Amino acid sequence: MKFDIVTIFPRMVEATLADGVVARGIERGLLDVEVHDLRDHTTDRHRSVDDVPYGGGPGMVMKPEPLARAVRQIRERRGDPATVILLTPQGRRFTQADAVRLSTLKHVVLLCGRYEGMDERVRTAVATEELSIGDYVLSGGELAALVVMDAVGRLIPGVVGDSRSVEEDSFARGLLDYPHYTRPSEFEGSRVPDVLLSGHHEEVRRWRKRAALRRTLERRPELLDAAALDDEERAMLGEIRREQERDHERD
Ligand code: 9D3
C-alpha cells in the first residue's frame, strides 16, 4: 500500500515516520510513504501556498493551485484512481471502520491543511473525501494524517509483529480492553488477581471477558450498542448490570 502525503511541513512528517509501526511497515516493504513538499508545486518567486481570504476577515487561506498540481503529479506518476483525503475539522469523524476500509486500498493521498483552511475548490474538485480525527483544534492536518497512517498501517498484514494483537484490539472487537498485569505479582500493596496466576485458561478467558464488558459499560456504554455480543457476553453483561443496580441501591 502506498500513501502520498502533501504538506508544507515535510520534515515534521518524515521525522515521525522514522520510528514506530509505519516505519516497520516501510522497512518490510509492506508500506510505501512519499512525503511531498507543497512548496515544490508553487510557480511564483516566493513559493506562496496561501493568500488573503476573498470577502475579508482574519488569517490566510491555502491557495488551490499548488494542491491541485501536487495531486495531478501524484496521479500521473501512479496512473490509478487514487482516494484523495482532505484532513479537515469539517470532515466526517475518522473511525476504525474507516481504517479497515482504507487498509484495503492500494493508494491513498492525504492532503494536510494549515492556516484558516483551504480554498473550497480543493474540497470540491480535488478531494474525494474529508476526514477529521476528533473534536479538538489542531494547528494543521499533519498530525491527523499521521494518525490515519498509523491506524491504517497496522492493519496491513505483516506490519504488526503478532497479528493476534491486531485481531484482539479493543475497537476491532467493539469493546474496551481488559486490565493487563505483568510481574511483580504484588506492586505497592496491590496484587494481581489470583485467577491470572491460577493457570486455568478457561477461567482467565472468562475473567477477561467480564472485565472488558464491565469497563465498557462503565466508561463507554455507547460502544455496547454497536458491539456484536455473543450469548456468553450478553449473559455476563446482564449479570454486571444487575450487580451495579444492587450496588446503587446500597449507596
Ligand atoms: C483557527 C481557525 N479555526 C477558526 C474557527 C478553524 C480551524 C482551521 C484549521 C481550526 C483548525 C484548523 C486546523 N486543523 C486541521 O487542519 C485538522 C483537524 C483538527 O483541527 N481537528 C481534528 N481533526 C483535524 S483534521 C485536520
Boltz pocket constraint, residues with backbone or C-beta under 6 A from the ligand:
constraints:
  - pocket:
      binder: B
      contacts: [[A, 87], [A, 88], [A, 89], [A, 113], [A, 114], [A, 115], [A, 116], [A, 117], [A, 131], [A, 132], [A, 133], [A, 134], [A, 135], [A, 136], [A, 137], [A, 138], [A, 139], [A, 140], [A, 141], [A, 144]]
      max_distance: 6.0
